[in-house]
Amino acid sequence: MKFSRRYFIKTLYGAGAAAFFPGKSHAGTAPDELFVSSIFTPPGGFTSGVEGPACDIDGNVYAVNYNHQGTIGKVTPDGIAEVFVELPEGSTGNGIRFDSRGDMLIADYTGHNILKVDMVTRAITVHAHEPSMNQPNDLAITADDIIFASDPDWKAGTGRVWRIDSDGTAVVLDSFTGTANGIEVAYGDSVLYVNTSNTATVWAYDLGAGGSISNRRLLVDFPDYGTDGMRCDIGGNLYVTRTSKGTVAKVSPDGEVIREIAMTGRIASNIAFGGPDGRTCYVTMADKGNIETFRVDSPGRSWQLCRNRMTFAESGETGGPYPFSVVGNYPNPFNAATAIEYRVAEGTKIELSVYNMLGQRITTLARGFHPPGRYTARWNAGAVSSGVYFVRLSGGNRAVKHAMTVVK
């Protein structure tokens, strides 16, 4: 069994390059120094409307309004910035996310749109348009590409939450007496978080099938200042930017404020996880028009979701669409056991096996004919050591592989 060179490089980089590049650090900080912020891009490169941000699997950071309003800026892992795309006339971006196909989604608050950018051609299309929105502000997305958008009415001091389905239909899910602003889906897609900026309050919902929400409850009520963007790590902790206070609050799934990380600037507007191991936070700073960065102790949920989607076809195999795919595994990284989800689009005979980095088969989890459907197999990794492993789904002359990380 052969793995392409590109596959090895991509997998090792995404699976925890800190293990392979121990001397590499961000923005001059020590490699293992946690929760200490420093400058990532020079002040003034972005406008005061800098928001977003989002990271791709290669470590690039994207944020809105680089150089001038109406742009999306791209910043390399080394902090070099450029205009990635110019948005259509009348459009201004805010929150950015990536879907399962790797397309960029942008909340266009002046155009009342959710825009989509093809990352290869950079072509921009309208995924959803809803004129009754005040302004789509921040975005959250599930593993199955259900989009949620916050929709504040700054003048009235109120807000709403919308769900945007795959066909672009927008549905109001709930309303607030505060300005709905930051929004995020927890790892595992079981909880939706929304904050109301003017009341500095974070709410939690149970997230059900098809993007339904229920059981709204208070997660945390900050005593002062405001809130803006927020993102989760894979442990369920929520990182909330505190506007005007110049901090990012780390909040546990139970609503306990674990710590507050001080920025060098004052107006932290939004946050994203990225870097080679998913443990670098990038924070957009509206007062300085730049991005700051700090290291944390656990990878981000969105970064891990990208890692889970890194499934590759074996080299040399061509043809039409594959009759099966590996959706991902949860949790990942994991200690003792993980659940591997895979789909079969056409009834076919398949084999699902786990291999180590040397291409040696560790175990076979499933074998035989599978009707079309969605399946889950559980792998108990108690007998193997820490490292990167691959689940291989094969049938006929086709095969796909997906990287999994065991941490003990």
C-alpha positions, 0 to 999 in steps of 0.5 A: 500500500502506497501513500503519495508524498503530498499525502504524507506532507499534508497529513503530518503538517495538519496532524501536529507539526509542533512535534516535527518542527519543535523550534518553530514559534509564532510572532516571537513567542516561545514555542510552549508559552501559552495565553500570551498575546503578541502582534501578528500583522502590523497595525493599520494593514486592515481597516477598523472593520477588521473581522472574520477571521478563519484559517485554512488547513495550510495555515493561512488566515483570512479576515475582512477589510484588508487595505480597504473596505469590501475586501478579504485579506489573506495572511500567510503563516509568516504574517505576509498579507495581501488582498485575496478577493474584492467583494462585489460592489455594495458588499462588505464582509464580516464573519468568515467560515469554510464549508466541507468542500473548502469553499469560503462563506462570508456574511455580507452585512451590507448586501444582506447575503451569505457569499461563497468564494471558490478558493481555487478560482476565487469566483464569488457567488451568492449562496443566500440572500435575505433582504429582511435580515438587518445584517448577517454578522457572524457565522457558525457551521455544522459538519453537515454544512448547516449555517447559522448567522447572527443578525443584530439590529444595532439601532434598536438594540435587538437581534435574531438568529437565522439558519441557512439551509443547503438550498440558501433558504434562510429561516429565523430561529430565535429573537433577542432583546440584545444585539445577537453577535458572536455565534458558534457550534460546539464540537460534536454539533450538539450545542449552539452558542450565541452572545448578545453584545450589548448585554455581554451575555452568552446563551446556549441551545441544544442543537438537534437534527436538521439544525433545530434549536431548543432549550435556550439557557444562560451560559455566562453573563459578564458584569461589564464591557461587551462581547463579540466573536467567539470560537470553541476548542475541541474540549468544549471551551468557548473563547469569547472576545471582550470588546473595549476590555481588550481581552479574550475570555476562556469559558468552560462548557459549564459557564465558568470563566477560566481565564482572560487573555490580555491583548495588546490592543483594546477592541478585540472583534473576533477570533479563529483557531489555526496554526500547524496544530490548531492551537494558535488563536488569531484575534482581529483588533478593530482599534489597531487594524491588525491581528494578534496571536496567542497559543492555547492548550487545545486545538480549535473545533473548526481546525479539527473539523478541517482535519477530520475532512482530510480524506484522500484518494489513493494515487493512480485511481481515476474515474467518476464520483466515488461510491463511498467516502469517509466522513471523519472520526470523533473525537480526533485526536483521541486517547482510547477509542473513536467513532469512524463515520463513513457513507456508501452512496451505491450498494457495494462490497467494501472493507474498512481497515486501520493502518499505521504510518508504515502501511501495516494493517492494524485491524479490520473494522468492517467487511462485506456488502453495504447497501447505500447509507451512513455507517459508524464503526468504532475503533478501540486504540488501547493497544497502539501507541501515540501517533498518526494512523489511517483508516482505509475504506476500499472497494473494487479498484477504489480506496480513500484514506483518512488520518486519525491521531492517537494521543496518550 
